[in-house]
Amino acid sequence: MSPWRQYMLLSRGRSEHLFSSKASFAAMPIGTPLLLGGDWNCVAQGLDLVGGQPGTRQHGFQSGLLPFQQALSLQDAFRCLHPQAREFTHTATNNASSARIDRWLVSDSLLPNVSTALVTDLILSDHYGVAVSVSPANAPPRGPGLWSMPPAIISHPEFIALMTAQIQTFLQANPGTTTLSRAARWEKLKVDIQDVARNYCSTFHAQRTGKLRVLRARASQARAAYVAAPGSHHALDALRHTAADLLQHRRQQAATDALRAGVLLHEYGDQSTYYFYHLHRQRQQATVITHLQQLQGSPVADLCTMHGRQQADSIIVNFFSADSPTGMFKQLPTDLSAQQSLLSSLDRQLPSEAQQACEGTEQGITLDELQAALKPVCP
């Protein structure tokens, strides 16, 4: 993706010149998908205005931005998804009107991949933000991903107290016995701790987002009231008040997160701990496997069908089998000269009785011998 930034002037004659100069795109191959966003300082139609008259803003679109869009095959993402919606991103300094002058323009070829386009409830400087979501074509569905404990919660006093009490309760309820080995006890404790951490994170997230949801609902109501009555100073004041409250709340959350991250880095940043190595670990999405193929050119197994899953079973068995010529554990030929050189260089040899015991018998290992060998390592 190549970023391109330009501020469009409102005065006649100057914006048209900027729109008509497409030097920034001259080096791009023909057909390159474009995604352009910014303050275009003009409106396309009356739905992009709340109060006031189109005036020069609409003139700048007809004689400047529209030919620019047509020349590069660009579409207004928001208007394509919301053809009848009335929205705005900026209010004039004299409070006479508001207009949707900030937008995302996307190429015709990229438009089918746009899933959402909206005006956010977060005001940046004197403009509201605009967001667009673009997904790759034929992208496989993604799940919620693997859960991992957020490192920041280890600095919460409530979580520390909860986890300390939970561990003590677990140790009392699951004492070490002959039937419960130390390894099995440790694995069971980790599962129990994970469940407690998940419940705590879920509760903490609900409490943290509760106030945000209330503020966003108030901002949405104030926005709708202003669109319905753009000439009302009371509606405009209420809109700006709710937007300021929402911005202040998010700034407080960001400051709190930064403070906790600083404490976490101070406590664990110089230590070789789990938390240090996972402090900046990004959340991993679950990988979705839909097809399997053993070798290039071999049949492809479609895991969405019963026949394909049966093929996949065979592919997996052959991949790990020692009898398969392409298996991971296939028997490799032994270099007899290297083997003889290694054996002759050994200065110690087993007694004849021990050699016979190591070679075993022709009958192989019995089930009792196998269970006796595995018992010490089983929990």
Residue pairs with C-beta under 8 A, 6 or more apart in sequence:
1 35
2 28
4 24
4 25
4 36
5 38
6 18
6 24
6 38
7 38
7 39
7 41
8 15
8 18
8 19
8 38
8 39
8 40
8 41
8 42
8 60
8 64
8 65
9 15
9 18
9 41
10 41
10 42
10 56
10 57
10 60
11 56
12 56
12 59
12 60
12 63
15 41
15 42
15 60
15 64
15 65
16 60
16 63
16 64
18 64
19 64
19 65
19 67
19 68
20 64
20 67
20 68
22 68
22 71
22 72
25 34
25 72
31 109
32 107
33 106
33 107
33 109
33 110
34 72
34 74
34 105
34 106
34 107
34 110
35 104
35 105
35 106
35 107
35 110
35 132
35 134
36 74
36 104
36 105
36 106
37 102
37 103
37 104
37 105
37 130
37 132
38 102
39 90
39 101
39 102
39 127
40 61
40 65
40 101
40 102
40 103
41 57
41 60
41 101
42 57
42 58
42 59
42 60
42 61
42 64
42 65
42 101
43 49
43 54
43 57
43 58
43 61
43 99
43 100
43 101
44 58
44 61
44 65
44 66
44 76
44 79
45 58
46 54
47 79
47 84
47 85
47 86
47 87
48 86
48 87
48 88
48 99
48 100
48 101
49 57
49 88
49 97
49 98
49 99
49 100
50 86
50 88
50 97
50 98
50 99
50 226
50 227
50 230
51 96
51 97
51 98
51 230
51 231
52 92
52 96
52 97
52 98
52 99
52 230
53 97
57 99
57 101
68 74
69 75
69 76
69 105
72 107
73 107
73 108
73 109
74 105
74 106
74 107
74 108
75 105
75 106
75 107
75 108
75 111
76 103
76 104
76 105
77 103
77 104
77 105
77 106
77 111
77 114
77 117
77 132
78 85
78 87
78 100
78 103
78 104
78 117
78 118
78 119
78 130
78 132
79 103
80 111
80 114
80 117
81 114
81 116
81 117
82 117
86 227
87 100
87 119
87 227
88 98
88 99
88 100
88 119
88 128
88 227
89 98
89 99
89 100
89 101
89 102
89 103
89 119
89 127
89 128
89 130
90 98
90 99
90 100
90 101
90 102
90 126
90 127
90 128
91 97
91 98
91 126
91 236
92 98
92 99
95 233
95 236
97 230
98 226
98 230
100 119
102 127
102 128
102 129
102 130
103 130
104 117
104 130
104 132
106 114
106 132
106 134
110 134
112 137
113 134
113 135
113 136
113 137
114 132
114 133
114 134
115 133
115 134
115 135
116 131
116 132
116 133
117 130
117 131
117 132
117 133
118 130
118 131
119 128
119 129
119 130
119 131
120 128
120 129
120 130
120 131
121 128
121 216
121 219
121 220
121 223
121 243
121 246
122 128
122 129
122 246
122 247
122 250
123 129
123 243
123 247
140 288
140 290
141 288
142 285
142 286
142 288
143 285
143 286
143 288
144 286
145 283
145 284
145 285
145 286
146 283
146 284
146 286
147 198
148 278
148 281
148 283
148 284
149 194
149 197
149 201
150 201
151 264
151 275
151 278
151 279
152 257
152 260
152 261
152 264
153 159
153 197
153 200
153 201
153 204
154 160
154 264
154 275
155 260
155 263
155 264
155 267
156 204
158 200
159 197
159 200
162 196
162 200
163 193
163 196
163 197
166 192
166 193
166 196
167 189
167 193
170 189
170 192
171 189
174 180
174 185
174 188
174 189
176 182
176 185
180 188
181 379
183 379
184 379
187 379
208 253
211 249
212 246
212 249
212 250
212 253
215 242
215 245
215 246
215 249
216 246
218 242
218 245
219 239
219 242
219 243
219 245
219 246
221 242
222 235
222 238
222 239
222 241
222 242
222 243
223 239
225 232
225 235
225 238
225 239
226 232
226 235
226 236
226 238
226 239
228 235
229 235
230 236
264 275
264 279
265 279
268 275
268 276
268 279
269 276
269 279
289 303
290 302
290 303
290 304
291 300
291 301
291 302
291 303
291 308
292 300
292 301
292 303
292 311
292 312
292 315
292 316
293 299
293 300
293 301
293 315
294 315
294 318
294 319
294 326
295 326
299 311
301 308
301 309
301 311
301 312
301 315
302 308
303 309
303 312
317 324
318 324
318 326
318 327
319 326
319 327
319 328
320 327
320 328
320 329
321 327
321 329
321 330
322 329
322 330
322 331
323 330
324 330
350 358
